[in-house]
Amino acid sequence: MGRGLLQQQGVIGFSIVVVKRNSTMVSLKFFEMSIMLMFLAMLCELLVLGYATDERKTFIVRVDGDSKPVAFSKNEHWYRSSLASVKGLKAELSVDGEDDGLLHVYQTVLHGFSARLTEEEAARMEKTAGVLAVFPDRARQLQTTRSPQFVGLERPDGGGLWVESNYGSDLVIGVLDTGIWPERRSFSDQDMGPVPKHWKGECESGVSFPKSFCNRKLVGARYFYRGYEATGGGMNETVEFRSARDSDGHGTHTASTAAGRYVYKASMLGYATGIAKGMAPKARIAVYKVCWSSGCFDSDILSALDKAVDDGVDVISLSVGGSVVPYFLDSIAIGTFGAVQRGVFVSASAGNNGPGDVTVTNVAPWITTVGAGTMDRSFPADIVLGDGSLMRGVSMYSGKGLTAGRQFPLVYAGDAGRAESMDAYSSSLCMEGSLDPEVIKGKVVLCERGNNPRVLKGSVVKQAGGVGMILYNTASDGEGLIADPHLLPAVAVGSAAGDSIRRYILSSKNPTATIAFHGTELGVKPAPVVASFSARGPNPETVEILKPDIIAPGVNILAAWTDAIGPSGLPSDRRRTEFNIISGTSMACPHVSGVAALLKGAHPDWSPAAIKSALMTTAYIHDNRLQPLTDEATGNAATAIDFGSGHVDPQKAMDPGLVYDLGVDDYVNFLCSVNYTEKAIRAITRRTGGCSTRGIQPGNLNYPSFATVFDQKRASNLSTFFIRTVTNVGPPLSTYRATVISPRGVSVTVRPRKLMFTKKNEKLSYMLSISAKPVKLLPGNSETVFGQLLWSDEKHVVQSPIVVTRQKPY
């Protein structure tokens, strides 16, 4: 194993790699069948055990930092000694670390390390004194201009949050992603002041990335790859940079969304032309490259979180996600707790697995979880069928269009598969190698969305000789559309239009179609709309904590891009562009990261929880038609399960009136309320002393939203209550009165109904009680209803969603 230990600070921990042992050949002479059979049985058992235990893989080990034996001067020496013990290595190897598999040491946001271990070694490690938890490394995935104006940061009078925060100039945003393309104009330091005094990070040199690429804007750049290489093998340096340089584009895009400088005449191949700028244009950027071609590994993410907090970042932006596990086994939850504990605000993407329920990720209550909404900008394209029908879709195709006024033969891809494959499913999806060129040549092809990338489908059609593509949603994707920079004339349409086109093809002897492109359209209504892909609640880990928290622009976002790959992301795409337009909750997250930096600049004394509260209680739930937000997938009204508290409103968040604040003790009490063991709680918080508040409910965390679930099978008395404490951050003398919009069929009361503050930062508490009557439900069914609590002093409106679910389990 390679040594090269990264000197991480703040999280104490390590990762371990497992390798297959060499097998040996055994020659045996069998004299009796019974002996042979017995031996074979034993051999099979040994082989099974060997394969189960001898293959090394990466584990993350969380330790109690106070348990370090005095014999060890450094935590690293303690960790190496522990590794040598569980692996049966010689004692002298515990210091120099030869072959011990140590990858990372964590000592700022947690105490521990990551290393390569067999399952058996991991089990022994978990029983070692001072070890709190051992869990396997996991690979997570990325959650893949006009937005400052759309969210209200640009004001006609030139004032507001940008001015109050000096555009975030003294704040550093740490972006954990795929790296950065530092030459982009978005990262220029022209006319910027000196680097903030609290910053102590550095610029790590690497392939095609000398230290000189950092400046007063890009103040730090690091890269973390040990977990990636330990699991996935060696890096392919023909397609990836062993440095902070971005070969993917995602990290460059998110960094410039959060804090890109003003760039004039920005566009993506002529689309969305204008002035590009991030949410906090003068905030500093520190890049932590943790994502590579095969994913983003927890052991590397933890190391980056550890170093980022020690470097002095003020905000962490994390546009990656994965499956939900208990908080004490969730590396991101553990690492971000340590960051919040040190006053760092953390925002993370909610995930792209919508519109299904219970799909949200990054659900720990100390993380601000961000879903995605649309903006009032679109890239329309029309389909005209041979019968004269016109259907509108979206596209960012920028090449030569189809011949004007001419109709082209139209074919459904499911009817154009290769004869030898007999696989209509693959051809309907326009999978690689599935289409018959003799059928496709010269035609517009109708492809079904799903399985392979949207732009790749177009490439498959083009390679088969097609002249255009219509990409249609299935019922699961509904009407949510994403524009793409296709390599051939192509347009995306919703499920209803796709079904209509299929019916036309079936009913016509010679179906034809053409496509026309209309550039960029502004002032689109309705907007925002909850993006169909945006992950939804309820929170799969703790239903009483409503997730996502808020939504922000995440559809068709223009931001800086890498020069390593074209805007479609396909290797065959030779186009290069300074900016790209992409969609995802990954794009929504840095919007909130940038706004959080502005809020911290305007209110340096606010805690991460206070900033989060301000964002949530001032979010709006109506679109630009003054109608309730809608769900892009269905066209129906969206709910708090879809958008949390609503769409971010930076200007109102600057002056929220009241905030729901939280400290470390509050989170510890919350973890006690979900019945975690003392050891599990220490694995997250580094706190000792056990739980003195086991009787409290998880919903009584001082959170800016309310959610409860009633089990009608267990109780006929469906009632509960919540205690909340609000802090006055507005005028010293303020009186707030409560207004309740009760969920249908539910009674909600608030006591007291009036809060009278006499000074700034004064705290007052209230109780919100909920009672409901059982409803008729079939076993396995549930009903969820929604309401709101509003506190108002006639200037501020402090709003919180109320979500009540009645369920009848089987």
CORTAMO-V190658 format. One record per backbone hydrogen bond with DSSP energy under -0.5 kcal/mol. CO is the residue of the C=O (numbers start at 1). NH is the residue of the N-H. If there is no record, write none. Layout:
# CORTAMO-V190658
<<CO	NH> <CO	NH>>
This chain:
# CORTAMO-V190658
<<1	99> <6	8> <6	105> <9	108> <10	12> <10	108> <11	13> <11	111> <12	63> <13	106> <13	113> <14	61> <14	114> <15	103> <15	115> <16	116> <16	117> <26	28> <28	30> <29	31> <32	36> <33	37> <34	38> <35	39> <36	40> <37	41> <38	42> <39	43> <40	44> <41	45> <42	46> <43	47> <44	48> <45	49> <46	50> <47	51> <48	52> <49	53> <50	54> <54	56> <56	18> <57	117> <58	137> <59	16> <59	115> <60	62> <60	135> <61	14> <61	113> <62	132> <62	133> <63	65> <64	67> <65	68> <69	72> <71	73> <74	78> <75	79> <76	80> <77	81> <78	82> <79	83> <80	84> <81	85> <82	86> <83	87> <84	88> <84	89> <85	88> <90	93> <91	94> <92	95> <92	96> <93	97> <97	100> <101	116> <103	6> <104	114> <106	112> <107	10> <107	11> <108	10> <110	112> <111	63> <112	13> <112	106> <113	14> <113	61> <114	15> <114	103> <114	104> <115	16> <115	59> <116	17> <117	57> <118	122> <119	123> <120	124> <121	125> <122	126> <123	127> <124	127> <125	128> <128	131> <130	64> <133	62> <135	60> <138	140> <138	298> <140	296> <141	321> <142	144> <143	586> <146	149> <146	150> <147	151> <148	153> <148	154> <149	152> <151	650> <153	155> <155	158> <160	164> <161	165> <162	167> <163	166> <165	168> <166	169> <167	282> <167	283> <168	171> <171	284> <172	174> <172	314> <172	315> <173	175> <173	286> <174	176> <174	317> <175	177> <175	288> <176	319> <177	290> <177	291> <180	182> <180	246> <181	184> <184	187> <185	188> <186	261> <189	192> <196	199> <202	204> <202	221> <206	209> <209	206> <210	213> <211	214> <217	219> <217	285> <218	215> <220	287> <221	204> <222	289> <225	229> <226	230> <227	231> <228	232> <229	233> <235	237> <236	239> <236	240> <241	243> <242	207> <244	180> <245	247> <249	253> <250	254> <251	255> <252	256> <253	257> <254	258> <255	259> <256	260> <257	279> <258	280> <260	278> <263	266> <263	276> <266	274> <267	269> <267	579> <268	271> <271	268> <274	266> <274	276> <276	263> <278	281> <280	283> <284	173> <285	219> <285	220> <286	175> <287	222> <288	177> <288	290> <289	224> <290	297> <292	295> <295	292> <296	140> <297	300> <297	301> <298	302> <299	303> <300	304> <301	305> <302	306> <303	307> <304	308> <305	309> <306	310> <307	311> <308	312> <308	313> <311	200> <314	345> <315	174> <316	318> <316	347> <317	176> <317	319> <318	320> <318	349> <319	143> <321	141> <326	329> <326	330> <327	330> <329	331> <330	334> <331	335> <332	336> <333	337> <334	338> <335	339> <336	340> <337	341> <338	342> <339	342> <339	344> <340	343> <345	316> <346	368> <347	318> <348	370> <350	361> <351	535> <353	356> <356	536> <364	367> <367	369> <368	348> <368	370> <369	371> <369	549> <369	550> <370	350> <371	552> <372	531> <373	554> <373	555> <376	523> <376	524> <378	521> <379	395> <380	518> <381	393> <382	516> <383	385> <383	391> <384	514> <385	388> <389	385> <391	383> <393	381> <394	492> <403	406> <408	513> <409	444> <411	446> <412	415> <413	416> <416	436> <418	421> <418	422> <422	424> <423	427> <424	428> <425	429> <426	431> <427	430> <428	448> <431	434> <434	418> <435	437> <436	439> <436	440> <437	441> <440	443> <443	467> <443	468> <444	411> <445	447> <445	470> <446	413> <447	472> <450	452> <453	457> <454	458> <455	459> <456	460> <457	461> <458	462> <459	463> <460	464> <461	466> <462	465> <465	442> <468	445> <469	471> <469	491> <470	447> <470	472> <471	493> <472	449> <474	477> <474	478> <477	480> <478	495> <484	396> <484	486> <489	469> <491	471> <492	394> <493	473> <494	498> <495	499> <496	500> <497	501> <498	502> <499	503> <500	504> <501	505> <502	506> <503	507> <504	508> <511	410> <512	386> <513	408> <514	384> <516	382> <521	378> <527	624> <529	374> <530	632> <531	534> <533	354> <536	359> <536	360> <537	358> <542	545> <544	546> <549	645> <550	371> <551	648> <552	373> <554	584> <556	558> <557	582> <559	580> <566	569> <570	573> <572	574> <573	566> <578	561> <580	559> <580	582> <582	557> <584	587> <584	588> <585	589> <586	590> <587	591> <588	591> <588	592> <589	593> <590	594> <591	595> <592	596> <593	597> <594	598> <595	599> <596	600> <597	601> <598	602> <599	603> <603	606> <607	611> <608	612> <609	613> <610	614> <611	615> <612	616> <613	617> <614	618> <616	619> <617	799> <620	647> <621	629> <623	626> <627	623> <629	638> <630	530> <630	632> <631	634> <631	635> <632	479> <633	479> <636	631> <639	642> <639	643> <640	644> <641	537> <643	646> <646	551> <647	620> <649	653> <650	654> <652	655> <653	656> <656	658> <657	729> <657	730> <659	661> <659	727> <663	667> <664	668> <665	669> <666	670> <667	671> <668	672> <669	673> <670	674> <671	676> <672	675> <677	681> <678	682> <679	683> <680	684> <681	684> <681	685> <682	686> <690	692> <693	696> <697	700> <698	701> <701	703> <706	803> <708	805> <710	712> <710	807> <711	714> <711	715> <716	718> <717	719> <718	772> <720	770> <722	768> <724	766> <726	764> <727	659> <727	729> <728	761> <732	734> <734	757> <736	755> <737	792> <739	790> <740	742> <741	788> <743	746> <745	773> <746	748> <747	771> <749	769> <751	767> <753	738> <754	756> <755	736> <755	757> <757	734> <759	762> <762	728> <764	726> <766	724> <767	751> <767	769> <768	722> <769	749> <770	720> <771	747> <772	718> <775	777> <778	781> <781	808> <783	806> <785	804> <787	802> <788	741> <789	800> <790	739> <791	798> <792	737> <796	793> <796	794> <797	799> <798	791> <800	789> <801	706> <802	787> <803	708> <804	785> <805	710> <806	783> <807	712> <808	780> <808	781>>
